[in-house]
Amino acid sequence: MTKADIVNEISKTTGVDKAAVLETVEKFMEVVKDSLANGENVYLRGFGSFIVKTRSEKTARNISKGTTIIIPEHKIPAFKPAKVFMEEVK
């Protein structure tokens, strides 16, 4: 399902104009991205959590050159679904 499909489905079920739904979905995604960029987690009860995970420093190998490099500690976004959501998907 794409963003356009989501907008069409919400518009069809609620009767709200597609342009307004698209603007709302875009703003939601912007708020989530900005929150995660600032190190704040986003919790949606019954759906899940958008969280920032920290990957620790590790050593990696370049097999073709036979060298090793160190990948520094970095942060990545992640989604953790709620138990209710997980049970509904099962």
PLY file of the C-alpha trace (Angstrom):
ply
format ascii 1.0
element vertex 90
property float x
property float y
property float z
element edge 89
property int vertex1
property int vertex2
end_header
0.00 0.00 0.00
1.41 3.38 -0.98
0.87 6.81 0.53
-1.60 7.57 -2.29
-3.54 4.40 -1.45
-3.68 5.42 2.21
-4.92 8.91 1.30
-7.59 7.45 -1.03
-8.78 4.98 1.62
-9.01 7.61 4.37
-10.75 10.04 2.03
-13.24 7.40 0.93
-14.11 6.21 4.45
-14.28 9.65 6.12
-15.63 11.78 3.27
-12.83 14.33 3.76
-11.28 15.90 0.65
-8.17 14.07 -0.66
-6.08 17.25 -0.56
-6.82 17.75 3.14
-6.06 14.11 3.93
-2.79 14.27 1.96
-1.76 17.42 3.84
-2.55 15.74 7.18
-0.60 12.57 6.31
2.38 14.65 5.09
2.34 16.72 8.29
2.13 13.57 10.44
5.19 12.12 8.72
7.05 15.43 9.08
6.29 15.59 12.83
7.48 11.99 13.32
10.71 12.65 11.36
11.42 15.87 13.24
10.78 14.24 16.60
13.11 11.33 15.84
15.77 13.72 14.50
15.63 15.55 17.85
16.02 12.26 19.74
12.39 12.08 20.89
10.43 8.83 20.54
6.84 8.87 19.24
4.34 6.61 21.02
0.96 5.78 19.44
-1.11 3.71 21.88
-2.57 0.61 20.21
-0.39 1.04 17.11
3.27 1.18 18.05
6.31 3.32 18.74
8.71 5.11 16.46
12.00 5.00 18.34
15.64 5.95 17.87
18.07 3.07 18.36
21.80 3.44 18.86
24.02 1.05 16.96
27.33 0.52 18.72
30.72 0.89 17.09
31.87 -2.17 15.17
34.71 -3.41 12.99
33.91 -4.34 9.39
36.02 -5.92 6.68
36.43 -5.01 3.03
36.99 -8.48 1.60
38.13 -7.34 -1.85
40.90 -5.11 -0.43
41.56 -7.19 2.68
41.28 -4.17 4.96
39.30 -3.49 8.10
37.42 -0.32 8.92
35.70 0.90 12.04
32.06 1.90 11.69
31.37 4.50 14.39
28.40 4.44 16.76
25.32 5.87 15.04
21.58 6.24 15.50
18.87 4.67 13.35
15.08 5.04 13.33
13.00 1.96 14.13
9.36 0.99 14.57
8.17 -1.28 17.37
4.55 -2.42 16.91
2.18 -2.57 19.89
1.01 -5.95 21.21
-2.55 -5.27 20.01
-1.22 -4.50 16.53
0.94 -7.64 16.49
-1.98 -9.86 17.50
-4.23 -8.34 14.82
-1.62 -9.03 12.13
-1.13 -12.65 13.24
0 1
1 2
2 3
3 4
4 5
5 6
6 7
7 8
8 9
9 10
10 11
11 12
12 13
13 14
14 15
15 16
16 17
17 18
18 19
19 20
20 21
21 22
22 23
23 24
24 25
25 26
26 27
27 28
28 29
29 30
30 31
31 32
32 33
33 34
34 35
35 36
36 37
37 38
38 39
39 40
40 41
41 42
42 43
43 44
44 45
45 46
46 47
47 48
48 49
49 50
50 51
51 52
52 53
53 54
54 55
55 56
56 57
57 58
58 59
59 60
60 61
61 62
62 63
63 64
64 65
65 66
66 67
67 68
68 69
69 70
70 71
71 72
72 73
73 74
74 75
75 76
76 77
77 78
78 79
79 80
80 81
81 82
82 83
83 84
84 85
85 86
86 87
87 88
88 89
